[in-house]
Amino acid sequence: MPRTLGIGVIGCGNISASYMALAPLFKGIEMRACADVDPDAAAARAAEYGLRAQSVDDLLASPDIDIVVNLTVPVAHYDISRRILQAGKHSYSEKPFVLTLPEAESLRRLADASGLRIGSAPDTFMGAAHQLARAAIDEGRVGPITGGTCHVMSSGMEDWHPNPDFFFQPGAGPILDLGPYYITNLVQLIGPVASVAAMTGMGRPTRTIGSGPRMGQEVPVATPTNIHALLQFANGAIVTLGASWDVKAHGHSNMELYGHDGTIFVPDPNFFGGEVRIDDGAGETRPDDRDHPFGRINKVDNHGIDRADYRGAGLADMAAAIIEGRPHRCGLDLATHVVEVMQAILQAGHENRVVRLTTTCTRPEALDPDAAQALLV
Ligand SMILES: NC(=O)c1ccc[n+]([C@@H]2O[C@H](COP(=O)([O-])OP(=O)(O)OC[C@H]3O[C@@H](n4cnc5c(N)ncnc54)[C@H](O)[C@@H]3O)[C@@H](O)[C@H]2O)c1
């Protein structure tokens, strides 16, 4: 087994720049080629990052590519991942992994038949803040987790995105677009989900584009934008999840987990870093997430906020896992379970009932500072 795996990217849009810029931080992977249905997009990224621009077919046929990273839009994820596996390559996808459970199971059959790996973002749960929370839970700092609350709520995407149509169509909405970060982090912190209940609605039947050349145009809404769900975990914990694009302002924190003996305040799971607060009954502590390699600030975002961004850590962990012959953290069982939880929330809201999950998974292995450092060059 080579010590470095060749990486190809399909989908050269917005997020591809992060993967390509951050890949050199990680051991065991080398970005070599990229492709897009739009050849100009592939050529532009290739020129920017010193890669080979290819057609999708040529990239899939390239012998120096071991893992293909699927950064296409969510509706294309299943088909592109299927083609990656059929080409005999390992597949690593952006979120949401796929849109339905049958799609996930079909990819599993393909991978199993050829001994290939499937991985999927989000990998932000491998970030310093979320691993600090994980360590606190595993050390019993707040006792067994019995409940919690999560909120991912805003006024929506149409204010800033010039073409926000897809956000309001089936396959997106706040649950499928942002839910993966929250649900994946809950599963890594407290384990798999057993059943869900939900009420779902739409704040408005249309949304008005707020920027760009189409400013003022109305786009139709065809998926719930206001979702309040209850998740019962296999360990008995009950967590509420508010996911909405119909909220102008609110005062809730991103994630609070309640244990027998205390509370952990977990920052936004959309990011690797952030402030974790632990109240264990004896007072509040705020451990410094910069002691963990994936908490070190390495960029300033568009809003001028310092960020620790290690996107691609899940990909690097999958490459290392292939080389070392161990399970990878952003694994297929986890990604499949998260897809089922998200669809079950929408189904529970639509049918006004409790939905029991049919899939489960184990928690991905914790990533302590030494394990994170081992993924870095
Ligand atoms: N933009 C972000 O900040 C962000 C953050 C995290 C995750 N993501 C996820 O990453 C994925 C991509 O997001 P994005 O913002 O980069 O989207 P984007 O629309 O900017 O880019 C997607 C690219 O995929 C290409 N594409 C679409 N269908 C294709 C196909 N069948 N074959 C080949 N190429 C195809 C498009 O031409 C486009 O260049 C989504 O799943 C999204 O949820 C995005």
The ligand as an ORCA input file, in Angstrom:
! r2SCAN-3c Opt
* xyz 0 1
  N     -20.244     26.369     -0.158
  C     -20.041     26.031      1.092
  O     -19.659     26.859      1.943
  C     -20.219     24.607      1.521
  C     -19.816     24.284      2.800
  C     -19.904     22.982      3.212
  C     -20.429     22.027      2.359
  N     -20.853     22.359      1.118
  C     -21.406     21.299      0.274
  O     -20.512     21.077     -0.812
  C     -21.254     20.735     -1.975
  C     -20.910     21.716     -3.073
  O     -21.235     23.013     -2.632
  P     -20.704     24.312     -3.396
  O     -21.119     25.456     -2.575
  O     -19.275     24.133     -3.747
  O     -21.609     24.251     -4.706
  P     -21.356     24.987     -6.101
  O     -22.677     25.048     -6.764
  O     -20.549     26.230     -5.893
  O     -20.397     23.940     -6.880
  C     -20.834     22.687     -7.334
  C     -20.045     22.344     -8.596
  O     -20.411     21.024     -8.998
  C     -20.546     21.003    -10.396
  N     -21.454     19.918    -10.751
  C     -22.778     19.822    -10.479
  N     -23.259     18.661    -10.935
  C     -22.222     18.000    -11.482
  C     -22.103     16.743    -12.114
  N     -23.139     15.924    -12.250
  N     -20.887     16.363    -12.576
  C     -19.811     17.185    -12.434
  N     -19.872     18.398    -11.840
  C     -21.068     18.789    -11.359
  C     -21.093     22.379    -10.754
  O     -20.847     22.695    -12.118
  C     -20.357     23.269     -9.769
  O     -19.140     23.758    -10.329
  C     -22.730     20.738     -1.553
  O     -23.115     19.438     -1.242
  C     -22.748     21.631     -0.327
  O     -23.792     21.285      0.563
  C     -20.736     23.627      0.678
*
